[in-house]
Amino acid sequence: MDWNFAACIDALSRSMPEDAAALVHGDERLTYRELGARTDSLAAAFLQAGLRPGAHVGHFMRSSPAYLQAAIGCGKSGLVHVNINYRYQAEELRFLLETLDVRALIYDREFADCVAALKNAGVELDFCLEVGDGACANPFALHFDTLASATVSSDLRYTPSGDDQIIIATGGTTGMPKGVMWRNEDLWQALGVHRHYVGRRGKPATVTSPEEHVAAVLDDGPRTVFCPLAPLMHGTGFMGAMVSLAQGGVVVTMPGQRFDALAVLRDINRHQVDVVSIIGDAFGLPMADALDAHPDEGLFRGVKLLNSSGTALSPHIKERFLRHNPDLTILDTL
């Protein structure tokens, strides 16, 4: 096994306790075993549909278990994840799809009209997968849950490698969207995924193989519960979630289309989240306001680490978080 996110998560899905949670979204809960089975089915369906390793697959979705299932299913079949900002205007969206050679698209039902308009405008999309309840809104699309829940009967298999790629597209805030292409192994090493065991329970400073990493995860203590408040279509949210799963953690995503700070804090408390990832004051300020307005609920007392990625959290907002949880560690990272 190479240093590959999908391969590592797959190995964990076959080894974790049967009831070990992987993904939580509101009242929805998916175990590692279920995650493994559903992403196996998606990977087989992608290959059966004629997608070949190296093809670029757009992920046009809000934060949900479906996003991560799609990305891992792509990884298992050698396809290349491309995140798509669902706030793109039509020109930006078409530019990204065409310049990054995205010919397959997985999208939420709410974006069905946008996808249909793209096809009608001549954007070539050979494979479309629609996420949502009930029948697909677009007749040219296949249904995500139908493929994810299908029994794997195909002999088509792919062995993921460290050379397989992941594309992280920019948000388009500095011009038209661009994509940064990473080898799985390079991204794994850059994020230090297997170096999180230093000093824990007498483990060696590093592990030297993916197999040792999986064994170390299985031997580790309580699993981290991670909540990326940055959308999964943002590199911060997506890679934080993938790292957490590759370390055997639980990823908690938030339902809804708008950021409701109080509802988010109550879900963080309900799901006993340890680590929260945000992007600066845009998230931090409304959360601090909600904490100040509801001091007796103890909504952030269980959180151990608050990470602000991409932009620093203002000092006065950090102070407000620390008033509600003096033991909290706050990090500003790139």
N, C-alpha and C positions, 0 to 999 in steps of 0.2 A: 504494500500500500504506500502510495506517495503522499507528500504533504498536500492534501487536497481537501477542501472544506466538505464537499458533498460525500466523499469517501469516508472521511472521519465521522461525520454525522450518521452515515449509514452503518458504520461499524458499531457506533454507540447504540443505534436503534435496535440492533440485534443482541445487545449485551446488557442494556439497562434493565432494572426491575420492570416487570410487566406493567405496573401501574405508574411508572415514573412519568410525570408530566413534562412535555416539551413546549407546547404552545398554549397560551391562555388568552382568551379574547372575550371580555364580558363574562357570560356564563358558559361559553364554549371552552372545552378543554380537550386537547389532543395529546396522547401519550407518545413516547418515543417509538413504541411498537407501531402505533397507528401512523405516525409520521413516516416511518420506514416503508410501511405497506403502501400508503398513498403515493409517495414519491417514486416507489418502484413502478407502480401502475402508470404514473405520468411519464416516466422515462421511457417505458415500453411503448406507450401511445405516441410519444414524439417520434421515436424511431420508425414505428409502423406507418406513421403519416408521411414518411419520406424525408423528415428533417435529418440532416447529417451532422456529425460532430464538427464543431467550428461555426455552425450557423448562429446568427445573432437573433436573440429573442427579446422583444420589448416587453417590459413589465409595466403596464399602464394601470396601476391599482393604488388604492389607499392601503394603509397599514392594516393587515389582517393575516390570519394563518394561511390564507390562499397565496399571498405573496411569497412567503417563505417556502411553502410547499412547491410552488412553481419554480423558484430559484434552485432549490435542491434537486427537483426532478430534472431541470436543465443540466445541472452539474453531473448528475448520474448518467446522462446521455451524451455528455461532451458538448452540450450547447452553451452558448455564451450569454450570460445575463446582461441585459441593458436596462438600467432604470430609466423611467420616463416621468418627468415632473407633470402631474396632472393639472398644474396651473398654466402649462404652456398654451400660448395662443396658436391658432391653426398654422401660421407660417413657421413658427418655431418647431412645432410638432412634425410638420412635413420635412423641414430641414434636417431634423435629427434622424428621422426614419430613413431618409434617403442617403445622407452622408455617412451614417453608421451601418448602412446596408442591412437594416432590420426588415426581414421578410416574413417574420412570424411574430404574432402579437397576442399577449394574454392581457385581458382588460376587464375591469369591473362593468357591470350592467349599466351603471349611470353614464358611462362614456360610450355607450353603443352608438348613439347618433353621430358622435364625433368620428368614430371608426368608420361608420358607413359613409360619411361625407368624404373621408380620406380616400376610400376605395373608389367612390364615384368620381373623385378628382384625378384618378389615375395612379395613386400610390399603390405599388405592387405589394400586396400582402398575400402570401401563399397559404398561410395557416393562421387561423384566428380561434382563440379559446376564450369563452365568455364566462365570467364568474358572477353568479347570482342565483336566486331561487326561481324555480319555474322554468318555462321554456325560454330559449335564447331569443333576445330581441332582434338579432340579425340572423337571417336564414343561412348565411354563409359560414356562421361560427359553429364550433362544437362546444358542448357544455362541459365546464371544468369538473364539476362533481361526478358526472357520468364517467369521465376518463379516470379520475382519481380513485374512484371506488370499484373500478373494473378489475376482474381477476386477470393476473398477468399470464398470458398464454403464449406470448411470442418468444421465439428463441433469439431474437435480436438483443444483444447485450453490448455494453460498452464498459471498458475498464478505465475509470477516471485516472488522470495523471497530474503531476505537478505542473506540467506545461499547459494544461487547459486554462482558458482565459476567463476573466471576469471584467466587464466594462462598467466603469462608474462614470456616468454622464454628469456634467455640470448643470447647475440650475438655470443657466442662461442669464445670470445677473450681470455678467461682464461681456455682453455680446451674445451672439448666437450660441446655442448649446454645443458642447464639445464632449468627447468621450476619452477617458483615460483607461488604457488597456493594461491589465495586470495578469501575469501568470499566477496561478493559485499558490505555487510555492513561494514566490516573491512576496505576495501579499501576506501569506501566513507568517513568513519570517519577519516582515516589516512590523506586523502587529504583535509579534512575540507570543503567539497563541499557546505554544507548548512551554513557555517559560514562566507560567503563572503558578508553578508548584514549588518555587524556591522557598525552602525553609518550612514548608507545611508538612507536619507529621514525619519529619526526618527524610523527606524525599530528596533525591539528588538535585543539584542546581539546575540541570537540564535533562531532558530526555532526548535520545538520539534517533528515535524512529517513530513513525506514526503508531506502530503497534504498542510501543512503550507509553506513548501519550494516552492512548485509549485505556491501557491498563492503569495508568496513574489516575485518570478521571474516575474509573470505577472504584478505585481504592480510596478516593478522596472523601472528605467529610461532607457536611451539609452543602447542598447545591445552591449556587447563586440564583436568585430570582431577579431578572433584568428587565427593566422597562424602558424601551427607547421612545421618548416622546417626540423626538425628531422623526418625521415620516420615514417609512422604509424606502421610499423612492429617493431619499436623501442618503448620500454615502455614509453619514454618521449613523443614522438609524439602521441601515441595512447591514453594514459591516459589524456594528456592535451586536446585532442580533445573531449574525452568523458565527462570530467569535463565541458568544455565549452558548450557542448550541454545540459548537465544536468542543466546548469545555464541559459539556454535560449539564448546562444550566437550563432554567425555565425562562422563556421569553413571554412577557406580558405586553400585549398591544391593546390600544384603547379604541372602543367602538365610537362611531359618530363622525360627522364631517366637520365639526367645529371644535376648537380647543376650549373645553369647559374646565377651568382650573380646579374648581371644587370637586366636580365629579371625578376628575383625574386623581386628585389626592385621596379621595375616598376609595377608589379602586386600588391605588397603590397600597393603602392600608389594608384593604380586604384581602388582597393577594399576597401580603407579606413580602413586598418587594424590598430587596437589599440595595440594588444599584439602579439609579435613574440617570438617563442621558438626556440633556437638553441642548438648545442652541441659544446661549446668552440670555439677555434680559427679556427678549420677546416671550420666552417661556417663564423665566425666573420671576419677573415682576408680577404677573397675575397669580402665580403660585404663592408668592410671598404675601400678596394681598389677601388671598383666600385663607392662608394659615393665620394671619393676624385677625381675620374676621371670625375664625372658629378655633380659638386657642385651646378650648377644653376637649376637643376631639382627639388630640394627639396624633394628627394625621401623618406626620413625617417622622415620628420617633423611631420607627423600625428601620428606616433607611440608613445604610452605612456609608454609602458613597454617592455623591452628586457630581456628575461630570458634565461640564459645559464644553462642547466641542465646536471648533470653528470660530468662536468669538468668546471673549472672556465675560464672566458674570461680574457685574459691577460690585465693588466692595461693600456698598451700603446694603445691597440685596443679599450678599453672602452673610452679612451680620444678622439680617432678619431671619434667614434660615437657621443660623446657629442658635438664635434665641429659642427656637422651637425644638432643636435637637443639638445640644452642646457636643455630643459625641460624633456628629457628622463630619466626614471628610469631604472637602470640596476641591475639585481639580478643574483647571482650565487646560484644555489640550487642543492641538491642531485638528 
